[in-house]
Amino acid sequence: MEYESLRKRDISINFWAANFYAIISVLPILIILYFLYLSIWEKPVISFKYPYWLIYLIGVVIHELIHGFFAMKFSKQGMKSVKFGISWKSLTPYCHCKEPLTVRDYRIVLLAPLVILGIVPTIIGLIIGHNGIYGFGLLFILAAGGDLIIFWKLRNENKNTLALDSPDKCGCVIYEPEESRDDN
């Protein structure tokens, strides 16, 4: 492969670390959003009339399918480049793209589930005062925490640099020529 002759840097972390850092970094935001909803609508977000565990499991599958859809859209070989699975060591589902994408496209792949399943439902739930929709959005902002960590690690990367998704960790390997750290 032509990219293998480039300099490479691994910016991935294991799934346990990603889950831990996701909770630590996203939880304060979720607490603020929880109290924002409570102050506006004067009712709690969490309600036991919704089977959250089932909604969460279905949402996790959809989260990974969204990653897969965008990875397929940006990869040259389409669906042939996308693999789904579960890391049984950390009980973490994943979507893996087997070919490198530009950092620009990789960032979109990372953030798409956050926007679609997290931010949009949170805004809708807050506007209409529906605690189920709002709670779903908050849950999937938390579920995108690992993606946000990798997005943050990519913040100084050139948007045209290649990123190859890690098959067994959260993150990617960056392939770049020696002088490519400009033009984010």
Backbone bond lengths (Angstrom), bond angles and torsions (degrees), N, CA, C in turn:
res aa  C-N    CA-C-N  psi(-1)  N-CA   C-N-CA  omega(-1)  CA-C   N-CA-C  phi
1 M - - - 1.455 - - 1.534 109.37 -
2 E 1.324 116.50 141.89 1.459 121.07 -175.96 1.524 113.29 -65.64
3 Y 1.309 118.70 -28.77 1.467 121.02 -177.92 1.526 112.63 -75.59
4 E 1.319 118.00 -20.49 1.463 120.92 -175.75 1.530 113.34 -68.37
5 S 1.326 117.35 -16.20 1.468 119.82 177.60 1.529 112.04 -83.97
6 L 1.325 117.41 -6.61 1.463 122.15 -179.76 1.528 110.54 -82.96
7 R 1.329 115.50 162.06 1.468 120.92 175.04 1.525 108.08 -66.93
8 K 1.325 117.56 139.95 1.465 119.29 -179.49 1.514 111.72 -125.06
9 R 1.354 114.00 146.59 1.465 122.30 176.94 1.518 107.94 -134.96
10 D 1.304 116.20 129.47 1.468 121.40 178.72 1.522 108.38 -87.60
11 I 1.326 116.90 120.77 1.464 120.02 176.19 1.532 110.43 -118.35
12 S 1.314 115.54 36.42 1.463 119.81 179.52 1.527 110.61 -102.88
13 I 1.333 114.42 162.05 1.462 122.18 174.96 1.519 107.56 -134.45
14 N 1.321 116.52 159.52 1.460 117.42 -179.75 1.531 110.70 -71.01
15 F 1.319 116.01 161.23 1.466 120.87 -175.04 1.530 112.32 -62.24
16 W 1.332 117.82 -36.59 1.476 119.94 178.83 1.523 110.66 -62.09
17 A 1.333 115.90 -46.71 1.472 119.93 179.14 1.522 110.73 -63.40
18 A 1.324 117.12 -41.89 1.465 120.60 179.01 1.528 110.76 -60.25
19 N 1.323 116.66 -44.65 1.475 120.25 178.96 1.524 111.20 -63.98
20 F 1.319 117.18 -42.26 1.462 121.24 179.46 1.529 111.30 -63.19
21 Y 1.339 116.56 -51.58 1.461 120.26 -179.56 1.521 112.27 -65.31
22 A 1.318 116.59 -31.89 1.472 119.98 177.37 1.522 110.37 -62.63
23 I 1.317 116.49 -45.94 1.465 119.94 179.91 1.522 110.68 -64.55
24 I 1.318 116.83 -46.41 1.463 121.33 -178.91 1.530 111.65 -61.70
25 S 1.329 117.59 -41.47 1.463 119.97 -175.03 1.522 113.58 -83.62
26 V 1.321 118.57 -32.40 1.462 121.29 -175.10 1.528 112.39 -92.39
27 L 1.307 117.91 -28.15 1.467 121.33 -176.09 1.535 114.00 -55.24
28 P 1.338 120.26 -43.57 1.470 118.55 177.87 1.534 113.36 -59.61
29 I 1.321 116.20 -37.88 1.469 120.15 177.61 1.524 110.11 -64.81
30 L 1.325 116.40 -42.31 1.464 120.48 -179.83 1.526 111.66 -64.59
31 I 1.305 116.79 -37.60 1.475 120.25 178.38 1.528 109.79 -64.43
32 I 1.315 117.30 -43.19 1.471 120.90 177.66 1.528 110.22 -62.11
33 L 1.342 116.69 -45.60 1.470 120.58 179.44 1.530 111.35 -63.84
34 Y 1.322 116.94 -36.82 1.462 120.96 177.86 1.534 110.17 -60.51
35 F 1.323 116.08 -48.86 1.464 119.63 -178.61 1.529 112.49 -71.46
36 L 1.315 117.79 -26.95 1.465 121.00 173.83 1.531 109.30 -62.36
37 Y 1.323 116.21 -48.99 1.470 120.60 179.15 1.535 110.38 -61.09
38 L 1.313 115.91 -45.22 1.467 121.28 -179.24 1.530 110.74 -61.24
39 S 1.320 117.45 -40.33 1.469 119.75 -179.31 1.531 112.54 -70.52
40 I 1.326 117.60 -32.50 1.466 120.70 -179.95 1.526 111.28 -80.08
41 W 1.322 116.78 -48.20 1.462 121.00 -171.91 1.525 114.10 -100.44
42 E 1.311 117.39 -9.59 1.473 123.23 177.72 1.529 113.01 53.65
43 K 1.317 115.10 37.02 1.462 121.07 172.69 1.524 107.37 -146.09
44 P 1.310 117.22 148.31 1.471 119.04 -176.82 1.524 111.58 -70.26
45 V 1.317 115.34 154.76 1.459 121.29 177.34 1.516 110.00 -73.08
46 I 1.305 116.90 -43.57 1.461 121.35 -175.33 1.528 109.84 -78.98
47 S 1.306 114.70 125.88 1.451 121.80 177.48 1.519 106.96 -134.32
48 F 1.301 117.05 137.75 1.455 119.44 -177.66 1.523 112.80 -89.04
49 K 1.347 116.26 11.04 1.457 118.01 175.27 1.523 111.94 -81.91
50 Y 1.341 117.69 -9.98 1.456 121.96 177.77 1.525 109.23 -105.68
51 P 1.338 117.07 135.43 1.481 119.55 176.88 1.533 109.73 -78.58
52 Y 1.346 116.02 77.79 1.464 121.04 -173.27 1.519 113.48 -56.65
53 W 1.304 119.28 -35.90 1.459 120.48 -178.48 1.528 110.56 -63.51
54 L 1.347 117.07 -39.70 1.464 120.40 179.15 1.534 110.25 -71.67
55 I 1.315 116.25 -43.43 1.466 120.94 177.34 1.525 109.66 -59.90
56 Y 1.334 116.97 -41.49 1.454 121.25 179.77 1.526 111.01 -63.81
57 L 1.325 117.91 -45.51 1.467 120.46 -179.37 1.525 111.62 -61.91
58 I 1.313 116.53 -43.28 1.466 120.32 177.56 1.530 109.46 -64.92
59 G 1.323 116.75 -42.57 1.463 121.51 179.00 1.512 113.03 -62.14
60 V 1.331 116.92 -37.19 1.472 120.41 179.13 1.527 109.72 -64.13
61 V 1.319 116.79 -42.10 1.466 120.18 177.45 1.530 109.76 -61.95
62 I 1.327 116.68 -45.21 1.468 120.78 178.90 1.530 110.52 -63.25
63 H 1.334 117.53 -39.75 1.472 122.49 177.64 1.535 109.75 -55.02
64 E 1.324 116.35 -49.35 1.471 119.98 -178.99 1.524 111.55 -68.75
65 L 1.333 117.58 -35.75 1.467 120.43 177.00 1.533 111.23 -64.21
66 I 1.322 116.76 -36.17 1.469 120.06 176.59 1.526 109.93 -64.52
67 H 1.341 117.39 -45.29 1.469 119.59 174.34 1.534 109.23 -54.65
68 G 1.329 116.16 -47.69 1.461 121.07 -177.91 1.514 113.02 -61.82
69 F 1.327 116.59 -41.68 1.461 120.42 179.77 1.526 110.55 -59.83
70 F 1.331 116.86 -47.79 1.462 119.72 -178.20 1.527 111.73 -71.72
71 A 1.323 118.37 -35.99 1.470 120.62 176.07 1.523 109.52 -63.08
72 M 1.329 116.63 -42.56 1.455 121.68 178.57 1.534 110.52 -62.70
73 K 1.326 115.45 -41.11 1.469 120.87 -179.29 1.529 111.40 -62.46
74 F 1.322 117.35 -37.82 1.460 121.06 -175.71 1.527 114.06 -92.48
75 S 1.307 119.13 -15.96 1.464 120.53 -177.00 1.530 110.57 -86.35
76 K 1.314 115.97 151.52 1.462 121.18 -177.96 1.524 111.81 -69.10
77 Q 1.329 117.09 -33.56 1.456 120.47 -176.02 1.531 113.28 -99.17
78 G 1.315 116.52 9.16 1.461 120.73 175.36 1.515 113.54 58.58
79 M 1.314 116.17 -133.60 1.469 121.82 -174.98 1.533 112.57 -61.75
80 K 1.323 117.98 -25.57 1.467 120.68 178.61 1.533 111.67 -61.51
81 S 1.338 116.25 -23.84 1.463 120.67 -177.68 1.523 113.30 -90.61
82 V 1.322 117.70 -4.84 1.467 120.81 -173.63 1.524 110.59 -107.65
83 K 1.330 114.77 132.14 1.459 121.17 179.07 1.527 108.60 -130.14
84 F 1.327 116.67 136.55 1.463 122.31 177.01 1.522 108.77 -112.46
85 G 1.334 115.89 150.61 1.457 119.44 177.46 1.516 111.64 -174.37
86 I 1.326 113.89 -171.21 1.467 121.41 177.75 1.520 107.87 -132.64
87 S 1.321 116.19 130.36 1.459 120.51 171.08 1.527 106.00 -81.54
88 W 1.314 116.68 103.93 1.466 120.44 -175.08 1.524 112.03 -69.02
89 K 1.342 117.53 -24.43 1.466 120.39 178.10 1.523 111.64 -63.17
90 S 1.331 115.87 -36.57 1.470 119.50 -177.86 1.530 112.36 -116.53
91 L 1.319 116.72 5.26 1.470 122.29 -177.94 1.526 111.79 52.86
92 T 1.325 115.34 43.59 1.457 121.54 -177.41 1.526 110.21 -116.55
93 P 1.330 117.53 119.05 1.464 119.00 174.25 1.527 109.79 -72.13
94 Y 1.322 116.04 155.01 1.455 118.96 -179.38 1.522 110.93 -148.57
95 C 1.317 114.05 160.99 1.459 123.89 168.41 1.514 104.98 -124.08
96 H 1.314 116.89 129.51 1.464 121.59 -176.93 1.523 109.30 -122.84
97 C 1.324 116.34 129.74 1.464 122.16 174.17 1.527 107.38 -98.34
98 K 1.319 116.74 122.07 1.457 121.82 -173.79 1.521 114.90 -84.84
99 E 1.316 117.51 0.04 1.461 119.60 176.15 1.523 109.19 -125.76
100 P 1.334 117.23 152.87 1.468 119.01 -177.89 1.528 111.85 -69.80
101 L 1.324 114.18 145.64 1.460 122.82 174.52 1.523 107.13 -118.45
102 T 1.308 117.30 161.64 1.460 117.89 172.18 1.529 107.53 -68.09
103 V 1.310 116.77 154.79 1.470 120.58 177.75 1.520 109.86 -57.75
104 R 1.323 117.78 -37.12 1.471 121.09 177.50 1.531 110.40 -57.50
105 D 1.328 117.23 -50.12 1.464 120.98 -179.49 1.527 111.42 -68.08
106 Y 1.328 116.36 -38.31 1.468 120.54 179.52 1.531 110.53 -62.44
107 R 1.329 116.77 -38.41 1.471 120.55 177.03 1.530 110.57 -61.94
108 I 1.320 117.21 -41.12 1.466 120.47 178.29 1.527 110.30 -64.41
109 V 1.329 116.72 -43.76 1.471 121.04 177.31 1.536 109.72 -57.63
110 L 1.323 116.41 -42.23 1.469 120.66 179.86 1.528 112.64 -64.41
111 L 1.325 117.53 -44.79 1.468 121.22 -170.75 1.527 115.35 -88.38
112 A 1.316 117.93 -16.39 1.468 120.11 -175.91 1.543 113.24 -55.55
113 P 1.347 120.64 -47.65 1.466 118.97 178.82 1.532 113.40 -65.06
114 L 1.325 116.86 -34.65 1.466 120.64 177.14 1.524 110.04 -59.54
115 V 1.316 116.45 -48.14 1.460 120.63 -178.18 1.525 110.80 -67.19
116 I 1.335 117.05 -50.01 1.466 121.57 -173.35 1.527 112.54 -70.48
117 L 1.329 117.08 -45.52 1.471 120.42 -175.52 1.524 114.04 -97.50
118 G 1.338 117.66 -19.24 1.455 120.69 -176.37 1.521 113.95 -105.84
119 I 1.315 115.90 -65.64 1.466 120.16 -172.57 1.525 112.60 -68.72
120 V 1.333 117.64 -47.81 1.469 120.24 -178.05 1.533 111.70 -60.73
121 P 1.341 120.38 -51.11 1.470 118.70 177.79 1.537 113.54 -62.34
122 T 1.327 117.07 -34.28 1.462 119.75 178.13 1.529 110.25 -62.70
123 I 1.315 116.92 -45.73 1.473 120.34 179.38 1.529 110.43 -64.72
124 I 1.327 117.08 -45.88 1.475 120.24 179.28 1.523 110.69 -61.10
125 G 1.329 116.33 -47.71 1.468 120.41 179.62 1.517 112.91 -60.04
126 L 1.329 116.72 -38.60 1.462 120.69 178.74 1.531 110.80 -68.46
127 I 1.312 117.17 -41.48 1.469 121.09 -178.60 1.525 111.60 -66.29
128 I 1.345 116.79 -45.15 1.475 118.91 -175.75 1.527 113.14 -93.76
129 G 1.315 117.27 -6.76 1.461 120.59 177.87 1.516 114.00 74.16
130 H 1.328 116.85 31.74 1.470 120.70 179.51 1.521 109.55 -99.29
131 N 1.327 115.97 109.25 1.460 118.67 -174.53 1.528 113.72 -67.63
132 G 1.324 118.74 -26.88 1.463 120.87 177.58 1.515 112.04 -68.19
133 I 1.320 116.33 -45.97 1.470 120.88 178.71 1.527 109.67 -66.65
134 Y 1.327 115.87 -42.62 1.466 120.38 179.85 1.531 110.03 -63.36
135 G 1.316 116.85 -46.11 1.462 120.88 178.87 1.517 112.20 -61.37
136 F 1.331 116.59 -39.90 1.465 121.35 176.41 1.527 109.88 -59.38
137 G 1.330 116.34 -46.92 1.461 120.23 179.17 1.518 112.29 -60.13
138 L 1.332 116.30 -44.77 1.473 119.84 178.94 1.523 110.88 -61.46
139 L 1.320 116.31 -42.77 1.457 121.08 -179.76 1.528 110.84 -59.97
140 F 1.336 116.06 -39.39 1.464 118.43 -177.66 1.517 113.94 -87.51
141 I 1.308 117.48 -9.93 1.465 119.16 164.57 1.528 107.42 -70.69
142 L 1.322 116.27 -43.84 1.464 120.43 176.94 1.529 110.67 -62.58
143 A 1.342 117.21 -42.19 1.467 120.89 -179.00 1.529 111.90 -63.54
144 A 1.311 117.59 -23.12 1.468 121.38 179.20 1.530 111.95 -91.51
145 G 1.305 117.40 8.11 1.462 120.79 -177.68 1.516 113.88 -57.80
146 G 1.329 117.69 -42.50 1.466 120.52 178.21 1.516 111.54 -64.10
147 D 1.338 115.66 -38.75 1.466 120.04 176.73 1.526 110.87 -63.02
148 L 1.322 116.30 -39.42 1.469 120.57 178.82 1.529 111.74 -64.87
149 I 1.319 116.13 -36.88 1.468 119.67 178.46 1.535 110.25 -63.45
150 I 1.322 116.78 -44.78 1.465 119.82 178.88 1.527 110.38 -67.51
151 F 1.326 117.08 -39.16 1.464 120.44 176.02 1.530 109.79 -57.59
152 W 1.324 117.11 -44.28 1.462 121.94 178.56 1.528 110.93 -62.02
153 K 1.332 115.96 -40.60 1.468 119.07 179.51 1.531 112.06 -66.81
154 L 1.328 116.69 -21.04 1.463 121.60 179.36 1.533 113.13 -90.69
155 R 1.327 117.18 0.92 1.468 121.03 -170.44 1.522 114.01 -58.55
156 N 1.324 119.29 -30.31 1.468 121.30 -177.89 1.528 113.34 -101.73
157 E 1.315 116.42 8.23 1.462 119.86 -177.41 1.523 111.11 -85.02
158 N 1.314 116.13 146.12 1.457 122.56 174.82 1.528 108.48 -64.45
159 K 1.322 117.36 132.91 1.465 121.73 -175.68 1.524 112.72 -64.19
160 N 1.333 118.09 -19.94 1.466 121.36 -179.95 1.526 113.72 -96.64
161 T 1.329 117.15 -3.23 1.455 121.94 176.61 1.521 108.49 -67.56
162 L 1.314 117.23 153.64 1.458 120.96 179.98 1.522 111.27 -89.66
163 A 1.326 115.00 139.18 1.464 122.26 176.93 1.525 107.79 -124.44
164 L 1.316 116.58 122.38 1.467 121.77 177.40 1.520 108.05 -105.91
165 D 1.304 115.87 118.32 1.455 122.95 -178.09 1.526 110.36 -58.32
166 S 1.321 116.06 137.42 1.465 120.66 178.22 1.530 109.23 -76.42
167 P 1.328 117.96 131.61 1.471 119.75 -178.15 1.530 113.81 -76.56
168 D 1.330 117.73 -18.03 1.459 118.15 -174.76 1.529 114.30 -133.52
169 K 1.344 116.96 9.19 1.455 122.08 176.75 1.525 108.88 -138.16
170 C 1.306 115.68 174.39 1.462 121.85 177.67 1.524 107.53 -92.21
171 G 1.331 116.71 112.50 1.450 120.04 -179.65 1.509 112.78 133.60
172 C 1.325 115.69 -154.84 1.460 119.91 -173.70 1.523 111.07 -154.44
173 V 1.315 113.55 173.00 1.456 122.31 171.97 1.521 106.06 -110.06
174 I 1.317 116.01 130.69 1.457 122.71 178.84 1.528 108.40 -92.44
175 Y 1.330 115.96 130.65 1.467 122.60 175.25 1.514 107.15 -113.81
176 E 1.343 115.69 122.96 1.462 118.49 -175.61 1.515 111.90 -150.00
177 P 1.341 115.32 152.14 1.464 118.33 169.16 1.525 108.62 -69.20
178 E 1.265 118.10 165.77 1.474 122.60 -175.03 1.524 114.30 -58.01
179 E 1.326 120.17 -32.31 1.459 122.03 -173.14 1.527 113.17 -114.87
180 S 1.351 120.34 46.72 1.471 119.77 -172.29 1.512 115.87 -115.81
181 R 1.299 121.83 24.72 1.457 121.71 -175.10 1.528 113.04 -91.38
182 D 1.330 119.09 22.62 1.461 122.60 177.58 1.526 109.47 -107.99
183 D 1.338 117.33 178.71 1.462 124.08 172.26 1.526 112.90 58.29
184 N 1.320 116.16 62.67 1.465 121.47 179.43 1.489 110.40 -66.46
